[in-house]
Amino acid sequence: MAAEHLPDEMKAAGKAMLEELDAIGLEPQAVMWVFFESIEEWRLCVVSPLVETLGRRKVYALLDGALEKIGPVAGLTIMDVHLYAPDENMARTMSIIKVEDAELKLSHVRFASAAMDRGAMVNALVYRMRDPVTGAALRELTRRFQKAAKAFVMA
């Protein structure tokens, strides 16, 4: 079994990636490292309503273009970012957690066993968990993200 302890460098990398995702304009609803017991791996999970409004492929494509210009963020690349829509199992299960993200306080959460889309998740380190953005605010977020991500590519 892989170590369920998240190394300090991965904790710092997750925080750095959150800051870059905000700078690019994604402004994720949730960002967390999740340990999936079934595959014995930590994954950086990012929850955004833009996955629903723009589609997962388009969000990945825009992020990929922007992150390619920036370069690896504390060793992380687009391949390390796992996008979820707010209505997916993992996001719904984790939505019970609230984190004061203004100060980027970390919440360490341990679950006995929670059923997820990709296997049992038993451990998580949460950087941000916000209520979902909807309506006019979601339309504005969508517009800002597309504009900011394209601007990163053009810079």
N, CA, C and O of each residue as an XYZ file, in Angstrom:
620
protein
N       0.844     -1.184      0.000
C       0.000      0.000      0.000
C       0.887      1.246      0.000
O       1.868      1.318      0.741
N       0.541      2.206     -0.822
C       1.297      3.461     -0.890
C       1.081      4.259      0.391
O       0.093      4.075      1.102
N       2.010      5.130      0.660
C       1.914      5.940      1.873
C       0.708      6.859      1.817
O       0.516      7.578      0.836
N      -0.095      6.840      2.852
C      -1.244      7.734      2.919
C      -0.839      9.109      3.417
O      -1.648     10.036      3.393
N       0.398      9.257      3.868
C       0.891     10.547      4.325
C       1.275     11.386      3.112
O       2.056     10.940      2.271
N       0.740     12.577      3.019
C       1.053     13.477      1.911
C       2.331     14.240      2.244
O       2.377     14.959      3.242
N       3.381     14.088      1.411
C       4.647     14.788      1.686
C       4.481     16.307      1.672
O       3.628     16.843      0.965
N       5.304     16.990      2.457
C       5.238     18.445      2.562
C       5.386     19.133      1.214
O       4.725     20.141      0.961
N       6.249     18.601      0.338
C       6.426     19.247     -0.968
C       5.159     19.169     -1.813
O       4.895     20.070     -2.609
N       4.371     18.107     -1.653
C       3.099     18.010     -2.378
C       2.071     18.976     -1.776
O       1.251     19.539     -2.502
N       2.114     19.165     -0.472
C       1.223     20.142      0.166
C       1.507     21.536     -0.387
O       0.581     22.268     -0.733
N       2.785     21.903     -0.470
C       3.176     23.215     -0.998
C       2.818     23.333     -2.478
O       2.383     24.393     -2.928
N       2.998     22.258     -3.230
C       2.677     22.271     -4.656
C       1.177     22.476     -4.878
O       0.779     23.190     -5.798
N       0.358     21.863     -4.050
C      -1.094     22.034     -4.164
C      -1.504     23.479     -3.929
O      -2.346     24.020     -4.646
N      -0.902     24.104     -2.915
C      -1.187     25.512     -2.628
C      -0.749     26.397     -3.799
O      -1.469     27.314     -4.192
N       0.436     26.117     -4.351
C       0.937     26.896     -5.487
C       0.023     26.730     -6.710
O      -0.240     27.697     -7.424
N      -0.454     25.513     -6.945
C      -1.350     25.283     -8.084
C      -2.662     26.025     -7.895
O      -3.185     26.595     -8.853
N      -3.211     26.032     -6.678
C      -4.432     26.792     -6.412
C      -4.225     28.265     -6.751
O      -5.083     28.884     -7.380
N      -3.097     28.825     -6.339
C      -2.814     30.232     -6.626
C      -2.732     30.481     -8.132
O      -3.216     31.506     -8.611
N      -2.126     29.561     -8.882
C      -2.045     29.718    -10.347
C      -3.414     29.562    -10.997
O      -3.744     30.291    -11.933
N      -4.215     28.615    -10.509
C      -5.566     28.437    -11.059
C      -6.397     29.697    -10.852
O      -7.171     30.081    -11.730
N      -6.243     30.342     -9.699
C      -6.931     31.611     -9.458
C      -6.416     32.687    -10.416
O      -7.204     33.447    -10.979
N      -5.093     32.753    -10.600
C      -4.498     33.756    -11.488
C      -4.961     33.572    -12.930
O      -5.160     34.548    -13.653
N      -5.132     32.317    -13.344
C      -5.595     32.019    -14.695
C      -7.075     32.353    -14.848
O      -7.567     32.507    -15.966
N      -7.783     32.463    -13.729
C      -9.198     32.819    -13.777
C     -10.157     31.682    -13.531
O     -11.370     31.877    -13.603
N      -9.644     30.483    -13.240
C     -10.534     29.349    -12.992
C     -11.314     29.539    -11.695
O     -12.490     29.185    -11.624
N     -10.674     30.090    -10.679
C     -11.302     30.313     -9.370
C     -12.096     29.089     -8.927
O     -13.319     29.156     -8.804
N     -11.405     27.966     -8.684
C     -12.101     26.716     -8.371
C     -12.980     26.807     -7.130
O     -12.686     27.533     -6.180
N     -14.052     26.056     -7.171
C     -14.948     25.941     -6.029
C     -14.269     25.142     -4.919
O     -14.445     25.426     -3.734
N     -13.484     24.130     -5.328
C     -12.785     23.296     -4.357
C     -11.464     22.816     -4.952
O     -11.359     22.537     -6.147
N     -10.461     22.729     -4.082
C      -9.163     22.166     -4.458
C      -8.690     21.341     -3.274
O      -8.699     21.806     -2.134
N      -8.273     20.105     -3.557
C      -7.852     19.217     -2.489
C      -6.991     18.087     -3.031
O      -7.172     17.638     -4.162
N      -6.064     17.642     -2.217
C      -5.373     16.392     -2.493
C      -6.250     15.291     -1.922
O      -6.715     15.392     -0.787
N      -6.479     14.240     -2.701
C      -7.291     13.116     -2.251
C      -6.491     11.832     -2.446
O      -5.938     11.587     -3.519
N      -6.439     11.021     -1.398
C      -5.783      9.713     -1.496
C      -6.840      8.682     -1.864
O      -7.769      8.428     -1.096
N      -6.690      8.087     -3.052
C      -7.600      7.044     -3.512
C      -6.989      5.694     -3.154
O      -5.979      5.284     -3.726
N      -7.609      5.021     -2.212
C      -7.086      3.758     -1.706
C      -7.018      2.688     -2.787
O      -6.073      1.900     -2.814
N      -7.997      2.647     -3.673
C      -8.051      1.586     -4.682
C      -6.876      1.626     -5.656
O      -6.465      0.589     -6.175
N      -6.335      2.817     -5.907
C      -5.182      2.936     -6.813
C      -3.920      3.344     -6.059
O      -2.856      3.514     -6.655
N      -4.051      3.499     -4.736
C      -2.936      3.855     -3.858
C      -2.187      5.075     -4.376
O      -0.975      5.043     -4.589
N      -2.949      6.160     -4.575
C      -2.357      7.358     -5.171
C      -3.048      8.620     -4.662
O      -4.261      8.651     -4.458
N      -2.236      9.659     -4.463
C      -2.742     10.989     -4.160
C      -3.029     11.697     -5.475
O      -2.220     11.623     -6.400
N      -4.170     12.385     -5.577
C      -4.515     13.150     -6.770
C      -4.980     14.539     -6.358
O      -5.698     14.707     -5.373
N      -4.553     15.533     -7.138
C      -4.992     16.897     -6.909
C      -6.331     17.072     -7.619
O      -6.389     17.125     -8.848
N      -7.395     17.161     -6.844
C      -8.750     17.255     -7.390
C      -9.215     18.700     -7.354
O      -9.105     19.379     -6.333
N      -9.733     19.156     -8.480
C     -10.185     20.532     -8.642
C     -11.648     20.488     -9.070
O     -11.992     19.873    -10.079
N     -12.498     21.140     -8.299
C     -13.928     21.178     -8.597
C     -14.270     22.561     -9.135
O     -13.953     23.579     -8.520
N     -14.925     22.579    -10.300
C     -15.318     23.852    -10.906
C     -16.619     23.685    -11.673
O     -16.797     22.700    -12.390
N     -17.539     24.651    -11.527
C     -18.764     24.595    -12.321
C     -18.485     24.805    -13.809
O     -19.343     24.520    -14.644
N     -17.299     25.300    -14.147
C     -16.942     25.495    -15.554
C     -16.836     24.160    -16.286
O     -16.952     24.116    -17.511
N     -16.615     23.071    -15.546
C     -16.592     21.739    -16.159
C     -17.960     21.440    -16.756
O     -18.051     20.784    -17.793
N     -19.029     21.915    -16.111
C     -20.383     21.723    -16.632
C     -20.705     22.719    -17.740
O     -21.260     22.342    -18.772
N     -20.359     23.988    -17.533
C     -20.779     25.015    -18.500
C     -19.963     25.000    -19.789
O     -20.522     25.178    -20.871
N     -18.661     24.791    -19.691
C     -17.806     24.795    -20.884
C     -17.486     23.386    -21.382
O     -17.160     23.196    -22.553
N     -17.580     22.414    -20.501
C     -17.185     21.045    -20.832
C     -15.778     20.768    -20.322
O     -14.913     21.643    -20.343
N     -15.567     19.558    -19.872
C     -14.289     19.156    -19.288
C     -13.134     19.343    -20.278
O     -12.077     19.848    -19.900
N     -13.324     18.945    -21.532
C     -12.244     19.058    -22.525
C     -11.823     20.503    -22.754
O     -10.632     20.803    -22.836
N     -12.804     21.397    -22.858
C     -12.467     22.802    -23.112
C     -11.736     23.410    -21.914
O     -10.769     24.150    -22.090
N     -12.192     23.102    -20.703
C     -11.514     23.621    -19.510
C     -10.082     23.097    -19.464
O      -9.149     23.859    -19.208
N      -9.902     21.786    -19.715
C      -8.541     21.231    -19.745
C      -7.702     21.913    -20.825
O      -6.537     22.235    -20.590
N      -8.282     22.135    -22.003
C      -7.529     22.749    -23.102
C      -7.086     24.168    -22.744
O      -5.940     24.541    -22.996
N      -7.983     24.957    -22.160
C      -7.631     26.327    -21.765
C      -6.581     26.331    -20.654
O      -5.629     27.111    -20.687
N      -6.768     25.449    -19.669
C      -5.773     25.343    -18.593
C      -4.428     24.884    -19.133
O      -3.386     25.410    -18.743
N      -4.449     23.914    -20.020
C      -3.211     23.379    -20.577
C      -2.426     24.471    -21.298
O      -1.212     24.583    -21.129
N      -3.118     25.271    -22.099
C      -2.445     26.355    -22.806
C      -1.813     27.354    -21.851
O      -0.678     27.785    -22.049
N      -2.557     27.717    -20.812
C      -2.038     28.686    -19.842
C      -0.900     28.094    -19.016
O       0.122     28.750    -18.815
N      -1.062     26.876    -18.543
C      -0.020     26.254    -17.717
C       1.233     25.942    -18.533
O       2.340     25.927    -17.993
N       1.062     25.697    -19.818
C       2.221     25.464    -20.682
C       3.091     26.717    -20.750
O       4.319     26.628    -20.771
N       2.451     27.879    -20.784
C       3.188     29.142    -20.800
C       3.887     29.391    -19.468
O       5.017     29.877    -19.431
N       3.211     29.058    -18.388
C       3.754     29.276    -17.048
C       4.879     28.284    -16.755
O       5.879     28.630    -16.126
N       4.702     27.053    -17.217
C       5.640     25.982    -16.893
C       5.134     25.228    -15.676
O       4.121     25.606    -15.088
N       5.826     24.170    -15.294
C       5.371     23.391    -14.139
C       5.237     24.269    -12.888
O       6.102     25.093    -12.590
N       4.153     24.071    -12.184
C       3.887     24.806    -10.948
C       4.336     23.922     -9.799
O       3.675     22.936     -9.470
N       5.449     24.270     -9.194
C       6.017     23.489     -8.087
C       6.102     22.005     -8.456
O       5.855     21.129     -7.628
N       6.457     21.747     -9.711
C       6.601     20.372    -10.177
C       5.328     19.757    -10.735
O       5.373     18.649    -11.271
N       4.187     20.447    -10.625
C       2.918     19.916    -11.127
C       2.638     20.438    -12.526
O       2.991     21.569    -12.860
N       2.000     19.603    -13.344
C       1.580     19.997    -14.691
C       0.086     19.718    -14.842
O      -0.573     19.291    -13.893
N      -0.438     19.959    -16.029
C      -1.858     19.698    -16.298
C      -2.203     18.224    -16.038
O      -3.339     17.900    -15.690
N      -1.221     17.344    -16.209
C      -1.467     15.916    -15.988
C      -1.758     15.601    -14.518
O      -2.302     14.541    -14.206
N      -1.403     16.506    -13.631
C      -1.631     16.301    -12.206
C      -2.954     16.891    -11.719
O      -3.333     16.695    -10.565
N      -3.655     17.608    -12.593
C      -4.912     18.258    -12.231
C      -6.066     17.364    -12.683
O      -6.176     17.023    -13.860
N      -6.916     16.994    -11.741
C      -8.069     16.145    -12.032
C      -9.331     16.978    -11.819
O      -9.695     17.295    -10.687
N      -9.995     17.326    -12.926
C     -11.168     18.200    -12.873
C     -12.438     17.422    -12.579
O     -12.642     16.310    -13.067
N     -13.288     18.039    -11.764
C     -14.602     17.484    -11.434
C     -15.646     18.582    -11.517
O     -15.372     19.740    -11.203
N     -16.844     18.208    -11.941
C     -18.001     19.101    -11.879
C     -18.585     19.000    -10.473
O     -18.430     17.972     -9.815
N     -19.258     20.059    -10.001
C     -19.815     20.036     -8.642
C     -20.822     18.916     -8.387
O     -21.037     18.531     -7.238
N     -21.443     18.391     -9.445
C     -22.451     17.346     -9.233
C     -21.878     15.929     -9.275
O     -22.629     14.961     -9.155
N     -20.578     15.794     -9.441
C     -19.979     14.463     -9.440
C     -19.827     13.952     -8.011
O     -19.748     14.732     -7.062
N     -19.788     12.625     -7.877
C     -19.736     11.962     -6.571
C     -18.696     12.547     -5.625
O     -19.008     12.893     -4.486
N     -17.459     12.654     -6.102
C     -16.373     13.126     -5.242
C     -16.672     14.525     -4.724
O     -16.498     14.800     -3.537
N     -17.119     15.408     -5.607
C     -17.408     16.791     -5.211
C     -18.574     16.841     -4.224
O     -18.520     17.588     -3.247
N     -19.611     16.068     -4.462
C     -20.764     16.056     -3.549
C     -20.368     15.524     -2.172
O     -20.777     16.072     -1.149
N     -19.579     14.463     -2.151
C     -19.151     13.894     -0.872
C     -18.298     14.889     -0.096
O     -18.465     15.037      1.115
N     -17.386     15.568     -0.782
C     -16.479     16.497     -0.120
C     -17.140     17.832      0.225
O     -16.593     18.599      1.017
N     -18.303     18.119     -0.353
C     -18.936     19.429     -0.134
C     -19.386     19.658      1.302
O     -19.771     20.773      1.655
N     -19.345     18.631      2.131
C     -19.707     18.808      3.538
C     -18.632     19.562      4.304
O     -18.869     20.028      5.419
N     -17.452     19.682      3.709
C     -16.319     20.343      4.360
C     -16.338     21.826      4.030
O     -16.607     22.213      2.893
N     -16.059     22.633      5.002
C     -15.936     24.074      4.780
C     -14.557     24.516      5.245
O     -14.106     24.130      6.323
N     -13.889     25.323      4.432
C     -12.547     25.796      4.740
C     -12.522     27.307      4.572
O     -13.088     27.837      3.616
N     -11.874     27.996      5.489
C     -11.673     29.436      5.356
C     -10.552     29.654      4.354
O      -9.378     29.627      4.724
N     -10.899     29.869      3.084
C      -9.850     29.903      2.077
C      -9.176     31.261      1.971
O      -8.153     31.369      1.294
N      -9.698     32.295      2.604
C      -9.063     33.609      2.540
C      -7.642     33.533      3.090
O      -6.752     34.246      2.625
N      -7.433     32.674      4.073
C      -6.108     32.524      4.660
C      -5.443     31.222      4.229
O      -4.377     30.874      4.737
N      -6.061     30.497      3.295
C      -5.561     29.207      2.824
C      -5.223     28.266      3.968
O      -4.173     27.623      3.973
N      -6.118     28.198      4.926
C      -5.956     27.225      6.003
C      -6.214     25.841      5.428
O      -7.089     25.670      4.580
N      -5.466     24.871      5.881
C      -5.641     23.513      5.401
C      -6.526     22.734      6.356
O      -6.438     22.887      7.574
N      -7.379     21.898      5.784
C      -8.186     20.981      6.577
C      -7.785     19.576      6.192
O      -7.835     19.207      5.019
N      -7.386     18.790      7.180
C      -7.069     17.401      6.917
C      -8.272     16.585      7.326
O      -8.740     16.679      8.460
N      -8.775     15.781      6.402
C      -9.999     15.020      6.624
C      -9.699     13.551      6.392
O      -9.068     13.185      5.400
N     -10.146     12.723      7.298
C      -9.972     11.283      7.128
C     -11.344     10.632      7.141
O     -12.154     10.874      8.037
N     -11.593      9.803      6.135
C     -12.857      9.091      6.014
C     -12.598      7.613      6.251
O     -11.552      7.097      5.857
N     -13.530      6.931      6.885
C     -13.387      5.486      7.065
C     -13.365      4.828      5.690
O     -12.498      3.999      5.413
N     -14.289      5.184      4.847
C     -14.320      4.734      3.454
C     -15.507      5.408      2.803
O     -16.649      5.218      3.221
N     -15.237      6.178      1.802
C     -16.307      6.869      1.086
C     -16.274      6.422     -0.364
O     -15.213      6.413     -0.987
N     -17.418      6.052     -0.902
C     -17.483      5.596     -2.291
C     -17.305      6.781     -3.224
O     -18.003      7.788     -3.104
N     -16.383      6.657     -4.137
C     -16.082      7.723     -5.092
C     -16.207      7.178     -6.504
O     -16.331      5.972     -6.718
N     -16.172      8.090     -7.458
C     -16.219      7.694     -8.860
C     -15.070      6.774     -9.227
O     -15.233      5.873    -10.049
N     -13.915      6.992     -8.628
C     -12.717      6.240     -9.008
C     -12.176      5.418     -7.841
O     -10.963      5.267     -7.696
N     -13.045      4.905     -7.035
C     -12.599      4.057     -5.937
C     -12.764      4.713     -4.589
O     -13.198      5.861     -4.494
N     -12.417      3.985     -3.549
C     -12.583      4.481     -2.192
C     -11.540      5.546     -1.880
O     -10.351      5.369     -2.145
N     -11.995      6.630     -1.324
C     -11.127      7.732     -0.910
C     -11.126      7.718      0.603
O     -12.186      7.718      1.229
N      -9.950      7.706      1.191
C      -9.887      7.606      2.641
C      -9.219      8.798      3.307
O      -9.304      8.947      4.526
N      -8.562      9.642      2.540
C      -7.790     10.728      3.122
C      -7.850     11.920      2.188
O      -7.829     11.751      0.969
N      -7.925     13.120      2.738
C      -7.941     14.313      1.900
C      -7.309     15.482      2.635
O      -7.419     15.605      3.855
N      -6.656     16.327      1.878
C      -6.120     17.577      2.389
C      -6.774     18.673      1.556
O      -6.517     18.790      0.358
N      -7.616     19.470      2.195
C      -8.466     20.435      1.488
C      -7.897     21.842      1.624
O      -7.630     22.313      2.730
N      -7.717     22.502      0.494
C      -7.258     23.891      0.466
C      -8.438     24.851      0.398
O      -8.422     25.917      1.014
N      -9.451     24.465     -0.349
C     -10.610     25.349     -0.534
C     -11.850     24.503     -0.737
O     -11.821     23.471     -1.408
N     -12.953     24.967     -0.135
C     -14.266     24.382     -0.379
C     -15.268     25.513     -0.255
O     -15.542     25.990      0.846
N     -15.811     25.939     -1.375
C     -16.777     27.040     -1.415
C     -18.140     26.543     -1.861
O     -18.279     25.449     -2.409
N     -19.137     27.369     -1.614
C     -20.450     27.088     -2.172
C     -20.385     27.295     -3.683
O     -19.581     28.096     -4.160
N     -21.221     26.581     -4.443
C     -21.185     26.707     -5.900
C     -21.595     28.100     -6.392
O     -22.405     28.784     -5.767
N     -21.023     28.493     -7.508
C     -21.378     29.741     -8.184
C     -22.469     29.397     -9.194
O     -22.361     28.408     -9.919
N     -23.520     30.215     -9.239
C     -24.624     29.938    -10.160
C     -25.085     31.227    -10.845
O     -24.627     32.319    -10.509
N     -25.989     31.083    -11.802
C     -26.641     32.217    -12.445
C     -25.690     33.197    -13.104
O     -24.759     32.809    -13.809
N     -25.943     34.488    -12.859
C     -25.153     35.551    -13.472
C     -23.688     35.485    -13.035
O     -22.792     35.785    -13.824
N     -23.444     35.096    -11.794
C     -22.068     34.991    -11.304
C     -21.312     33.896    -12.061
O     -20.123     34.048    -12.339
N     -21.984     32.806    -12.392
C     -21.358     31.724    -13.161
C     -21.084     32.173    -14.592
O     -20.031     31.857    -15.146
N     -22.005     32.898    -15.191
C     -21.779     33.422    -16.550
C     -20.574     34.363    -16.569
O     -19.769     34.330    -17.500
N     -20.456     35.196    -15.542
C     -19.319     36.121    -15.452
C     -18.010     35.366    -15.228
O     -16.993     35.701    -15.835
N     -18.026     34.355    -14.368
C     -16.846     33.528    -14.138
C     -16.411     32.849    -15.434
O     -15.219     32.803    -15.741
N     -17.358     32.327    -16.185
C     -17.067     31.668    -17.463
C     -16.391     32.642    -18.420
O     -15.386     32.308    -19.048
N     -16.939     33.830    -18.529
C     -16.376     34.852    -19.424
C     -14.964     35.232    -18.990
O     -14.054     35.292    -19.817
N     -14.778     35.490    -17.690
C     -13.463     35.890    -17.172
C     -12.416     34.799    -17.366
O     -11.280     35.082    -17.745
N     -12.800     33.556    -17.106
C     -11.856     32.452    -17.249
C     -11.391     32.312    -18.691
O     -10.193     32.200    -18.951
N     -12.333     32.317    -19.630
C     -11.956     32.165    -21.040
C     -11.031     33.295    -21.473
O     -10.041     33.064    -22.168
N     -11.355     34.507    -21.063
C     -10.543     35.667    -21.429
C      -9.149     35.581    -20.790
O      -8.146     35.790    -21.472
N      -9.081     35.277    -19.496
C      -7.805     35.229    -18.781
C      -6.933     34.082    -19.281
O      -5.729     34.265    -19.464
N      -7.508     32.913    -19.504
C      -6.735     31.763    -19.971
C      -6.149     32.038    -21.350
O      -4.996     31.698    -21.617
N      -6.932     32.648    -22.218
C      -6.437     32.990    -23.564
C      -5.357     34.059    -23.478
O      -4.395     34.029    -24.245
N      -5.505     34.996    -22.561
C      -4.489     36.054    -22.395
C      -3.155     35.461    -21.949
O      -2.101     35.919    -22.390
N      -3.185     34.444    -21.078
C      -1.954     33.773    -20.654
C      -1.245     33.150    -21.844
O      -0.021     33.218    -21.954
N      -2.025     32.537    -22.741
C      -1.457     31.877    -23.912
C      -0.835     32.904    -24.856
O       0.221     32.656    -25.439
N      -1.485     34.050    -25.005
C      -1.016     35.082    -25.928
C       0.173     35.871    -25.384
O       0.902     36.495    -26.155
N       0.374     35.853    -24.082
C       1.446     36.654    -23.460
C       2.832     36.171    -23.841
O       3.828     36.742    -23.397
